[in-house]
Amino acid sequence: MSILTEFREFAMRGNVIDLAVGVIIGAAFSPIVATLVDNIIMPPIGYVLAGVDFSALAITLPTPTGDGVEIKYGLFLNAVFTFLITAAAIFLLIRVINKLHKPKAVEAAPPPPSEVYLREIRDALVKK
């Protein structure tokens, strides 16, 4: 089997195609969530916390040359909030999809042998 044939069989499996679609949808969904966090969720949180702009939060470390090196932890906080909201949205989406699947019908288990024997005895007594 040639490498190209093997690769084609691998790429055409259903799971690989599903994964590719998921990655593309995720990439398209990311800017929406980032905008939601940066422009809708973080401003009210900053307002409640006395006007703090999370994207501007940073620690400046002095250097010997006089230039400061900034550690921008506010951008990290925005990224964490973006991740949490994305995870929550995906969780809710998966939950809805799982509820849309019809549950499989469960077959009734056959009665234990003792019940079958008791029924036979009862039926035999009723016939007499």
C-alpha angles and dihedrals in degrees: 000000000000123000092245092053092047091048092049091052090048094048094047096055113115095240094056092050091047090050092050091051090048092052092049093048090046091052090050092047095051098075090049092055092043090053091047092052098041099042108025111023104033099048094061091045089051090048092052089049093057099276099309113168104209094200089059096050110115143142116228116213116201119237130199091250092058095248114119124230112219126215102200102203092160090069088050090053090051089051091050092051090047090052093048093050092046091050091049092049092050090047091053091046092051090046091054092046091051091051091052092059111093113239114243116253111257115222117227112252115241112256117261115267093252091063091049091053092047091052091051091051091047092049091048092052092048091054093055 
